[in-house]
């Protein structure tokens, strides 16, 4: 219910219900295709940009399940990078004995830094990129249009051009 209904007394706080992410989609959720995920991730070196964000961190947690050789977490926020690195460490400790554990590299930096993005791709022999680095809180982005366009548009261009230049086989844009 909206706040007005609660304030007016038409509805009570007890009438609130938990909202699931799928309630906000406006369509039925589409589960990941395990065959496609394996083909894109299994045994590969993966780069996730925006790895500490709400979408990027969930991607990282899902990617870990598909046996990557290496996962590189690229994040501009030091605290968000620390948090996802800790979560990944906890997740990896739950792996069954004998299951291969991917190497994880947590890197602090911006997708706007072309030299950094290219160096990361080269140094880690990246084979799949999941580009999730973006500002997504619309009211804030609308009030900060230059920063939003720079990060979301130019940052995507930087990563996409680096992927093409360095012949990364798979580039997935999370929009």
BAKOL-492220 format. One line per 5 residues: number of its first residue (from 1); their letters; for each residue x, y, z of N, C-alpha, C. Coordinates in nm, 2 decimals, always signed. Each point is the difference from the previous one (the first is absolute). Example, Ala and Ser with C-alpha at 12.3 -4.5 7.8 and 13.67 -1.06 7.14 Angstrom:
% BAKOL-492220
1) AS) +1.32:-0.57:+0.78:-0.09:+0.12:+0.00:+0.09:+0.12:+0.00 | -0.04:+0.11:-0.07:+0.09:+0.11:+0.00:-0.08:+0.11:+0.08
//
This chain:
% BAKOL-492220
1) XXXXX) +0.08:-0.12:+0.00:-0.08:+0.12:+0.00:+0.09:+0.13:+0.00 | -0.06:+0.11:-0.05:+0.08:+0.12:+0.01:-0.01:+0.06:+0.14 | +0.09:+0.10:+0.02:+0.01:+0.06:+0.14:-0.13:+0.07:+0.04 | -0.07:+0.06:-0.10:-0.12:+0.07:+0.03:-0.11:-0.09:+0.06 | -0.01:-0.12:-0.05:-0.10:-0.09:+0.05:+0.03:-0.04:+0.15
6) XXXXX) +0.13:-0.01:+0.03:+0.04:-0.03:+0.14:-0.02:+0.12:+0.09 | +0.04:+0.12:-0.05:-0.02:+0.12:+0.09:-0.15:+0.03:+0.02 | -0.08:-0.02:-0.10:-0.14:+0.03:+0.02:-0.08:-0.11:+0.08 | +0.07:-0.11:+0.03:-0.06:-0.11:+0.08:-0.08:-0.10:-0.08 | -0.01:+0.02:-0.14:-0.07:-0.10:-0.08:+0.07:-0.13:+0.01
11) XXXXX) +0.13:+0.00:+0.01:+0.07:-0.13:+0.02:+0.09:+0.01:+0.12 | +0.04:-0.11:+0.05:+0.09:-0.01:+0.11:+0.14:-0.05:-0.04 | +0.09:+0.03:+0.08:+0.14:-0.05:-0.03:+0.00:-0.15:-0.01 | -0.09:-0.07:+0.07:-0.01:-0.14:-0.01:-0.05:-0.05:-0.14 | -0.05:+0.09:-0.08:-0.05:-0.03:-0.13:+0.12:+0.00:-0.10
16) XXXXX) +0.11:+0.05:+0.04:+0.12:+0.00:-0.09:+0.04:-0.15:-0.03 | +0.05:-0.02:-0.12:+0.06:-0.13:-0.03:+0.14:+0.02:-0.06 | +0.07:-0.10:+0.02:+0.14:+0.00:-0.05:+0.00:+0.00:-0.16 | +0.08:+0.09:-0.06:+0.00:+0.01:-0.14:+0.12:-0.08:-0.05 | -0.02:-0.09:-0.09:+0.11:-0.08:-0.06:+0.05:+0.08:-0.13
21) XXXXX) +0.12:-0.02:-0.03:+0.05:+0.07:-0.12:-0.08:-0.04:-0.13 | -0.05:-0.12:-0.01:-0.08:-0.04:-0.11:-0.13:+0.08:-0.01 | -0.05:+0.06:+0.11:-0.12:+0.08:+0.00:+0.02:+0.13:-0.07 | +0.13:+0.04:-0.01:+0.03:+0.13:-0.07:+0.03:-0.01:-0.15 | +0.01:-0.12:-0.04:+0.04:-0.02:-0.14:-0.10:+0.04:-0.10
26) XXXXX) -0.13:-0.03:+0.03:-0.10:+0.03:-0.10:-0.02:-0.12:-0.10 | +0.07:-0.11:+0.03:-0.01:-0.12:-0.08:+0.05:-0.11:+0.08 | -0.02:-0.12:-0.05:+0.05:-0.12:+0.07:+0.15:+0.00:+0.00 | +0.07:-0.04:+0.11:+0.14:+0.00:+0.00:+0.05:-0.11:-0.10 | +0.11:+0.02:-0.06:+0.06:-0.10:-0.09:+0.13:-0.06:+0.07
31) XXXXX) +0.00:-0.13:+0.04:+0.11:-0.05:+0.07:+0.12:-0.01:-0.10 | +0.12:+0.00:+0.06:+0.12:-0.02:-0.08:+0.00:-0.14:-0.07 | +0.05:+0.00:-0.12:+0.01:-0.12:-0.08:+0.14:-0.07:+0.05 | -0.01:-0.11:+0.07:+0.12:-0.06:+0.05:+0.10:-0.04:-0.10 | -0.04:-0.04:-0.12:+0.09:-0.04:-0.11:+0.07:+0.13:-0.05
36) XXXXX) -0.07:+0.11:-0.01:+0.06:+0.12:-0.05:+0.10:+0.05:+0.11 | -0.04:+0.00:+0.12:+0.08:+0.04:+0.11:+0.13:-0.08:+0.01 | -0.01:-0.13:-0.01:+0.12:-0.08:+0.00:+0.10:+0.03:-0.12 | -0.06:+0.02:-0.11:+0.08:+0.02:-0.12:+0.07:+0.14:+0.01 | -0.06:+0.09:+0.07:+0.06:+0.14:+0.01:+0.09:+0.01:+0.12
41) XXXXX) -0.01:-0.09:+0.10:+0.07:+0.01:+0.13:+0.09:-0.11:+0.03 | -0.04:-0.13:-0.02:+0.08:-0.11:+0.05:+0.14:+0.00:-0.05 | +0.10:+0.00:+0.09:+0.14:-0.01:-0.03:+0.06:+0.13:-0.06 | -0.08:+0.10:+0.00:+0.05:+0.13:-0.06:+0.04:+0.10:+0.10 | +0.07:+0.10:-0.05:+0.04:+0.12:+0.08:-0.11:+0.10:-0.03
46) XXXXX) -0.07:+0.04:+0.11:-0.11:+0.09:-0.01:+0.03:+0.14:+0.06 | -0.05:+0.10:-0.06:+0.01:+0.14:+0.05:-0.14:+0.05:+0.03 | -0.03:+0.04:+0.12:-0.13:+0.07:+0.03:+0.03:+0.14:+0.04 | -0.05:+0.09:-0.08:+0.02:+0.15:+0.03:-0.12:+0.03:+0.09 | +0.02:+0.10:+0.09:-0.11:+0.03:+0.09:-0.03:-0.11:+0.09
51) XXXXX) +0.11:-0.08:+0.04:-0.02:-0.12:+0.07:-0.06:+0.02:+0.14 | +0.01:+0.12:+0.06:-0.05:+0.02:+0.13:-0.14:+0.05:+0.01 | -0.05:+0.04:-0.12:-0.14:+0.05:+0.00:-0.10:-0.11:+0.03 | -0.13:+0.04:+0.00:-0.10:-0.09:+0.03:-0.02:-0.11:-0.11 | +0.01:+0.05:-0.12:+0.00:-0.10:-0.11:+0.13:-0.07:-0.02
56) XXXXX) +0.11:+0.07:+0.00:+0.13:-0.06:-0.02:+0.03:-0.10:+0.11 | -0.03:+0.02:+0.12:+0.03:-0.09:+0.11:-0.08:-0.13:-0.01 | -0.13:+0.02:-0.05:-0.08:-0.12:-0.02:+0.05:-0.08:-0.12 | +0.05:+0.07:-0.10:+0.06:-0.07:-0.11:+0.12:-0.08:+0.04 | +0.09:+0.06:+0.09:+0.12:-0.07:+0.05:-0.04:-0.13:+0.07
61) XXXXX) -0.11:+0.02:+0.09:-0.04:-0.12:+0.08:-0.05:-0.11:-0.09 | -0.07:+0.03:-0.11:-0.05:-0.10:-0.10:+0.12:-0.06:-0.08 | +0.09:+0.09:-0.04:+0.11:-0.05:-0.09:+0.09:-0.10:+0.08 | +0.02:+0.02:+0.13:+0.08:-0.09:+0.08:-0.05:-0.14:-0.01 | -0.14:-0.01:-0.01:-0.06:-0.14:+0.00:+0.04:-0.08:-0.13
66) XXXXX) +0.04:+0.07:-0.11:+0.02:-0.07:-0.13:+0.15:-0.02:-0.02 | +0.08:-0.02:+0.10:+0.14:-0.04:-0.01:+0.09:+0.08:-0.09 | +0.01:+0.13:+0.02:+0.09:+0.08:-0.08:+0.15:-0.04:+0.05 | +0.09:+0.03:-0.09:+0.14:-0.02:+0.04:+0.05:+0.11:+0.09 | -0.05:+0.12:-0.04:+0.04:+0.12:+0.07:-0.12:+0.10:-0.01
71) XXXXX) -0.02:+0.08:+0.11:-0.10:+0.11:+0.00:+0.07:+0.13:+0.04 | +0.00:+0.10:-0.09:+0.06:+0.13:+0.03:-0.12:+0.09:+0.03 | +0.01:+0.06:+0.12:-0.10:+0.09:+0.04:+0.05:+0.14:-0.02 | -0.06:+0.08:-0.08:+0.04:+0.14:-0.03:-0.11:+0.09:+0.06 | +0.04:+0.09:+0.09:-0.10:+0.08:+0.07:+0.07:+0.13:+0.04
76) XXXXX) -0.08:+0.11:-0.02:+0.05:+0.14:+0.03:-0.02:+0.03:+0.15 | -0.09:-0.07:+0.07:-0.02:+0.03:+0.14:+0.08:-0.10:+0.09 | +0.09:+0.06:+0.08:+0.08:-0.08:+0.08:-0.08:-0.09:+0.10 | -0.10:+0.07:+0.06:-0.08:-0.08:+0.10:-0.08:-0.11:-0.07 | -0.06:+0.03:-0.11:-0.07:-0.10:-0.07:+0.09:-0.12:-0.05
81) XXXXX) +0.12:+0.04:-0.04:+0.09:-0.11:-0.04:+0.04:-0.09:+0.12 | +0.03:+0.07:+0.11:+0.03:-0.08:+0.12:-0.12:-0.10:+0.03 | -0.12:+0.05:+0.00:-0.12:-0.08:+0.04:-0.01:-0.12:-0.10 | +0.01:+0.02:-0.13:-0.02:-0.11:-0.09:+0.12:-0.10:+0.01 | +0.12:+0.05:+0.03:+0.11:-0.09:+0.01:-0.02:-0.08:+0.13
86) XXXXX) -0.05:+0.05:+0.11:-0.03:-0.08:+0.12:-0.10:-0.10:-0.03 | -0.11:+0.04:-0.07:-0.11:-0.10:-0.03:+0.05:-0.11:-0.09 | +0.09:+0.03:-0.10:+0.05:-0.11:-0.08:+0.09:-0.09:+0.08 | +0.08:+0.05:+0.09:+0.08:-0.08:+0.08:-0.08:-0.10:+0.08 | -0.11:+0.05:+0.06:-0.09:-0.08:+0.08:-0.06:-0.11:-0.09
91) XXXXX) -0.05:+0.04:-0.12:-0.06:-0.10:-0.09:+0.10:-0.11:-0.04 | +0.12:+0.04:-0.03:+0.10:-0.09:-0.04:+0.04:-0.10:+0.11 | -0.01:+0.04:+0.12:+0.03:-0.09:+0.11:-0.11:-0.11:+0.02 | -0.12:+0.02:-0.07:-0.10:-0.10:+0.01:+0.01:-0.11:-0.11 | +0.10:+0.02:-0.09:+0.02:-0.10:-0.11:+0.04:-0.14:+0.06
96) XXXXX) -0.05:-0.10:-0.06:+0.03:-0.14:+0.04:+0.15:-0.02:-0.02 | +0.05:-0.09:+0.08:+0.14:-0.03:-0.01:+0.03:-0.06:-0.14 | +0.10:+0.04:-0.07:+0.04:-0.05:-0.13:-0.06:+0.08:-0.11 | -0.10:+0.09:+0.03:-0.06:+0.08:-0.11:+0.10:+0.11:-0.03 | +0.03:+0.03:-0.12:+0.10:+0.11:-0.04:-0.06:+0.13:+0.05
101) XXXXX) +0.09:+0.08:+0.07:-0.03:+0.13:+0.05:+0.06:+0.10:-0.10 | -0.08:+0.09:-0.05:+0.05:+0.10:-0.09:+0.09:+0.10:+0.07 | +0.10:+0.06:-0.07:+0.08:+0.11:+0.05:-0.09:+0.12:-0.01 | +0.02:+0.09:+0.10:-0.08:+0.12:+0.00:+0.09:+0.12:+0.02 | -0.02:+0.10:-0.09:+0.08:+0.12:+0.01:-0.10:+0.12:+0.02
106) XXXXX) +0.02:+0.07:+0.11:-0.09:+0.11:+0.02:+0.08:+0.13:-0.03 | -0.05:+0.07:-0.10:+0.08:+0.12:-0.05:-0.09:+0.13:+0.01 | +0.07:+0.10:+0.06:-0.07:+0.13:+0.02:+0.03:+0.08:-0.12 | -0.10:+0.05:-0.07:+0.02:+0.08:-0.12:-0.13:+0.03:-0.07 | +0.02:+0.09:-0.10:-0.12:+0.05:-0.07:+0.00:-0.05:-0.14
111) XXXXX) -0.12:-0.03:-0.06:-0.01:-0.04:-0.14:+0.03:+0.11:-0.09 | +0.01:+0.12:+0.05:+0.04:+0.12:-0.08:+0.15:+0.00:-0.03 | +0.07:-0.08:+0.07:+0.15:+0.00:-0.02:+0.04:-0.11:-0.10 | +0.01:+0.05:-0.13:+0.03:-0.09:-0.11:+0.12:-0.09:+0.02 | +0.11:+0.07:+0.05:+0.12:-0.07:+0.02:-0.01:-0.11:+0.11
116) XXXXX) -0.07:+0.03:+0.10:-0.03:-0.10:+0.11:-0.08:-0.12:-0.06 | -0.11:+0.03:-0.07:-0.08:-0.11:-0.05:+0.07:-0.09:-0.09 | +0.08:+0.06:-0.09:+0.08:-0.08:-0.09:+0.11:-0.08:+0.07 | +0.06:+0.06:+0.10:+0.10:-0.07:+0.08:-0.06:-0.12:+0.07 | -0.12:+0.02:+0.06:-0.07:-0.11:+0.07:-0.03:-0.11:-0.09
121) XXXXX) -0.05:+0.03:-0.12:-0.04:-0.10:-0.10:+0.13:-0.08:-0.04 | +0.11:+0.07:-0.02:+0.12:-0.07:-0.05:+0.06:-0.08:+0.12 | +0.02:+0.06:+0.11:+0.07:-0.06:+0.11:-0.07:-0.13:+0.05 | -0.13:+0.00:+0.00:-0.08:-0.11:+0.05:-0.05:-0.09:-0.12 | +0.04:+0.03:-0.12:-0.05:-0.08:-0.11:-0.15:-0.03:+0.00
126) XXXXX) -0.07:+0.11:+0.01:-0.15:+0.00:+0.01:-0.06:-0.06:-0.12 | -0.10:-0.09:+0.02:-0.07:-0.07:-0.11:-0.15:+0.04:-0.01 | -0.05:+0.04:+0.11:-0.14:+0.05:+0.01:-0.01:+0.12:+0.08 | -0.07:+0.10:-0.05:-0.02:+0.12:+0.08:-0.15:+0.02:+0.03 | -0.04:+0.02:+0.12:-0.13:+0.04:+0.04:+0.00:+0.14:+0.05
131) XXXXX) -0.05:+0.09:-0.08:+0.02:+0.14:+0.02:-0.13:+0.05:+0.08 | +0.02:+0.02:+0.13:-0.12:+0.05:+0.08:+0.03:+0.13:+0.07 | +0.11:+0.06:-0.04:+0.04:+0.13:+0.06:-0.09:+0.11:-0.05 | -0.09:+0.05:+0.08:-0.09:+0.11:-0.05:-0.07:+0.06:+0.12 | -0.03:+0.13:-0.01:-0.08:+0.06:+0.10:-0.15:-0.03:-0.04
136) XXXXX) -0.08:-0.04:+0.10:-0.13:-0.05:-0.04:-0.11:+0.07:+0.08 | +0.03:+0.08:+0.09:-0.10:+0.07:+0.08:-0.05:+0.12:-0.08 | -0.10:-0.01:-0.07:-0.04:+0.09:-0.10:-0.02:+0.15:+0.05 | -0.06:+0.03:+0.11:-0.01:+0.14:+0.04:+0.14:+0.06:+0.02 | +0.09:-0.08:+0.06:+0.13:+0.06:+0.02:+0.08:+0.02:-0.13
141) XXXXX) -0.02:-0.10:-0.09:+0.07:+0.01:-0.13:-0.06:+0.12:-0.08 | -0.13:+0.02:+0.01:-0.06:+0.11:-0.07:+0.04:+0.14:+0.05 | +0.03:+0.00:+0.13:+0.05:+0.13:+0.06:+0.15:+0.02:-0.03 | +0.07:-0.11:-0.04:+0.14:+0.00:-0.02:+0.03:-0.05:-0.14 | -0.05:+0.06:-0.10:-0.01:-0.06:-0.13:+0.14:-0.02:-0.06
146) XXXXX) +0.10:+0.09:+0.02:+0.13:-0.01:-0.05:+0.07:-0.12:+0.06 | -0.01:-0.01:+0.13:+0.07:-0.12:+0.06:-0.07:-0.13:-0.04 | -0.14:+0.00:-0.01:-0.07:-0.12:-0.04:+0.04:-0.04:-0.14 | +0.00:+0.10:-0.09:+0.03:-0.03:-0.14:+0.14:-0.05:-0.02 | +0.09:+0.07:+0.08:+0.14:-0.04:-0.01:+0.02:-0.15:+0.05
151) XXXXX) -0.05:-0.03:+0.11:+0.02:-0.14:+0.05:-0.08:-0.10:-0.08 | -0.13:+0.03:-0.03:-0.08:-0.10:-0.06:+0.03:-0.02:-0.15 | +0.02:+0.11:-0.07:+0.02:+0.00:-0.14:+0.15:-0.02:-0.04 | +0.08:+0.10:+0.05:+0.14:-0.01:-0.03:+0.07:-0.12:+0.06 | -0.04:-0.03:+0.12:+0.06:-0.12:+0.07:-0.03:-0.13:-0.08
156) XXXXX) -0.13:-0.01:-0.05:-0.03:-0.11:-0.08:+0.08:+0.00:-0.13 | +0.02:+0.11:-0.06:+0.08:+0.01:-0.13:+0.14:-0.04:+0.03 | +0.06:+0.04:+0.11:+0.14:-0.03:+0.03:+0.01:-0.16:+0.02 | -0.09:-0.06:+0.07:+0.01:-0.14:+0.02:-0.03:-0.08:-0.13 | -0.10:+0.04:-0.07:-0.03:-0.07:-0.13:+0.12:+0.02:-0.10
161) XXXXX) +0.05:+0.12:-0.01:+0.12:+0.01:-0.09:+0.12:-0.08:+0.04 | +0.02:+0.00:+0.13:+0.12:-0.08:+0.05:-0.03:-0.15:-0.03 | -0.12:-0.05:+0.02:-0.04:-0.14:-0.03:+0.02:-0.03:-0.15 | -0.04:+0.09:-0.08:+0.02:-0.02:-0.15:+0.15:+0.00:-0.04 | +0.07:+0.10:+0.05:+0.14:+0.02:-0.03:+0.08:-0.12:+0.04
166) XXXXX) -0.03:-0.06:+0.12:+0.08:-0.11:+0.06:-0.07:-0.13:-0.03 | -0.10:+0.00:-0.08:-0.06:-0.12:-0.05:-0.06:-0.09:+0.11 | -0.07:+0.06:+0.09:-0.06:-0.08:+0.11:-0.12:-0.07:-0.07 | -0.01:-0.13:+0.01:-0.10:-0.08:-0.07:-0.15:+0.04:+0.04 | -0.02:+0.03:+0.13:-0.14:+0.03:+0.05:-0.01:+0.13:+0.08
171) XXXXX) -0.09:+0.08:-0.05:-0.03:+0.13:+0.07:-0.15:+0.00:+0.03 | -0.04:+0.01:+0.13:-0.14:+0.00:+0.03:-0.02:+0.14:+0.07 | -0.09:+0.08:-0.06:-0.04:+0.13:+0.06:-0.12:-0.02:+0.08 | +0.01:+0.03:+0.13:-0.11:+0.00:+0.09:-0.06:+0.14:+0.00 | -0.12:+0.02:-0.06:-0.05:+0.13:-0.01:-0.11:+0.03:+0.10
//
